[in-house]
Amino acid sequence: MRAWRLWTCSGRYRCLPRLIHRGRTIPVGRTQPSRFTLYKVITVGRGKGPVATGANGAGPVVVAEHGINDDFDFDILLVPGGGGTRDLVADPSFIKALLAACERADVVASVCTGAAL
């Protein structure tokens, strides 16, 4: 598992719901899109599965729904920062896959050291 700082990738849980659902409050536990849904947020990692958010695997874990090389649809790519970027910036295969994802996206944004990738 590679470490990210949780706050760099947790915006999907804190900031996006109002945008995703046009400002409407969504019942806790609802997982299905509604007629109000504007966006579906997915998580992507080097590979599918758990990604540590703290140093040395400490802290909460974010589960990547897709690996960067998987075939999935998206429009906006948000690249989080954190300690995990230090290893990823030196990984040519990841950088190549990230570049391909950036070319597919309509919008690319980053948080903190995610911009270094």
N, C-alpha and C positions, 0 to 999 in steps of 0.2 A: 504494500500500500504506500502511496505517496501522500505527503502531508500538504494540506492547504490550511489557511486560517479560516475557521468556520464563517466569520463575518464576511469574508470575500465571496463566498458562494451561497450564503443564506439569504441574500436579497430576494430570491424567488419566493421565500416564505414570509418575508416581512413587507416588501415594497410592491411586488407585482400583483398580488391578488386583486386589488382595486382596479388596476388597469385590465387585468385578465377578464374580470367579470363586470366591466363597465361601472365600477363604483358600488356595486350591490354587495351586500353581505351574503356570503355563502355559508350554509349550515356546516358546522364542524362535522368532519367525517365524510363529506360528500366527495366522491372521486370521479363521478361521471360528468362530462361536459354538459352544460345547459345551453339553451338558446341564447343566453347572455354571454357565453364564453367567446372572447376575442382571441386568446392565445392559449396554447398548451405548452407548458414548460416541461422540458425533459433535462435530465442530467447526463453528461457524457464524460468519460474519463479515458485514460490510456487504454484501458480495457473495461469491460462490463464488470461491475461488482463494487465492493466497499473501497472507499478512499478515506484515509485518516485526515482529520482536520487539525491535528496538533502534532508537535514534535515527537518523534519516536513512537508514533502510533497512539499517543495519548489524545484524549478529547473525543468528542462525538464523531461519528462516522457518517459520511454522505455516501449513498449507494448510487453509483453510475448506472443508469438504465441502458446505456449503449457504450460500446467502445468507439474510439475516434475513427476506426476503419470500417465500422458497420455501415450498412446502407439504411439511412433513415432520412425523413424529410424535416427540414427546418428552414426558417427565414432569417432569424436573428441569432448570432453567435456571441455569447458573453463569456469571456475568458477570465476566470478568477485568478487572483494572485496568491501569494503565500510562499512558504518554504519549499513546497513541491516544485515550484518553477525553477529552482536552482538545478535540479537534476534534469528536468525536461528540456531546458535550454541547450543542454549538451547531448541530447538524444536526437540524432539526425532523422531517424524514422518517425519519431513523434512530430518533429518540426515539419517534415514533408506532409504528414497526414493533416496537421493543423493548417498548413498553407492550402491544401486542397479543400478543407472545410471552409476556410475564409473565402476562397474563390466561389464556393457554392452559395454562400450567405448573401442576403440582400443588405444586411447591416452587421458590422463587426464592432464590438466594444470590449473593453477590458477594465478590470479593477486592479489598482496597485501594480504589483510586479507581473501581472498577467500581460501587461503591455510589452514586457521584455521578450516574450515568446514570439 
